[in-house]
């Protein structure tokens, strides 16, 4: 085994040789001295034997099932079906790979040891079937700058996973890169709370990640981004939101991300970018935006975005952006459109057309049932209508009689005299 692991056994053999040499010297002294020397040897020999057998593990010893390299400061425990983090990690480790294991739920503070792993800067736990990360899981790693939790079905990500068990008193996290790609759990394991909200709560708790420069949240089926998701990440330089299901960025503000250099929005469900978002992106001095493979709707609401695309240089590969709807505009390049091409009478997409056809069928069935009920009850309805007609006729005759009396003055006087 390379590095520290290959030198550990050699150092142990050297100590054993020194112990044996000491025993030989003591035996030589005891043979040349009186009985007191023999008694002193008999009392010291067990001590030496116990000292040799009770030696603590060497600080640079490599854990079982792992590969270590002291020269590269790296320990790899990859695809070993480990169920817990090894406790005998060498103190020199700077890069630790624990990918492809069965860690499930690491205990709170799994790296809390004395002395701490003060040099550990990069930790990769991807693909280890983690379904929970508890509060303070990484707070005892003072030099941790890169953390990869990708490809784990995280059903429960504590709000204090990155800020420490007590965010109000914890120091800011040293993390610079955080990779959380494809961490959405299966639907049957999701709890009642919003998955997007759970991730955002962990990112914003205690403002611990203000020094974060790289954040990857790809392939998490995000339908939306909460309003304040980027409010407390002012140092971001790289943000990856690709391969989600984002429909709009209307409520997301990029204004305070003045250091942002790369924004990846490929493979989402974006229909159009509105003026507020366009202005914020244009105001970032170093930004590069990637917008490929989104179903752009080329109607009158797209006019401002088309104008912006023609003028801006921040969108990479903008000549590849094409329309998805309406059908007559499909595969048209956005940069080649003009105002005459963009109207607000688009042909509905096939899925929406199918919905309206289904609605029409349902309404037709309801109408047919109503007419059938009327037909089956036609005699009763006819009798009811006759009764209403007779009642109305009686009322009308009464009104007509009173009108004739009031219109003829003789009948009016006669009516008055009869009353007297």
Buried (B, 14 or more C-beta within 10 A) or exposed (E): EBBBBEBBEEEBEEEEEEBEEBBEEBEEEBEEEEEEBBEBBEEBBEEBEEEBEEEEEBEBBBBEEBBBBBEEBBBBBBEBEBEEBBEEBBBBBBBBBBBBBEBEBBEBBBBBBEEBBEBBBBBBBBBBBBBBBBBBBBBBBEEBBBBBBBBBBBBBBBBBBBBBBEBEEBEBBBBBBBBBBBBBBEEEEBEEEBBBEBBBBBBBBBBBBEBBBBBBBBBBEBEBBBEEBBBBBBBBBBBBBBBBEBBBBEEBBBEBBBBBBBBBBBBBEBBBBEEBBBEBBBEBEEBBBBBBBBBBBBBEEBBBBBBBBEEBEBBBEBEEBBBBBBEEBEEBEBBEBEEEBBEEEBEEBEEEEEEEEEEEEEEEEEEEEEEEEEEEEEEEEEEEEEEEEEEEEEEEEEEEEEEEEEEEEEEEEEEEEEEE
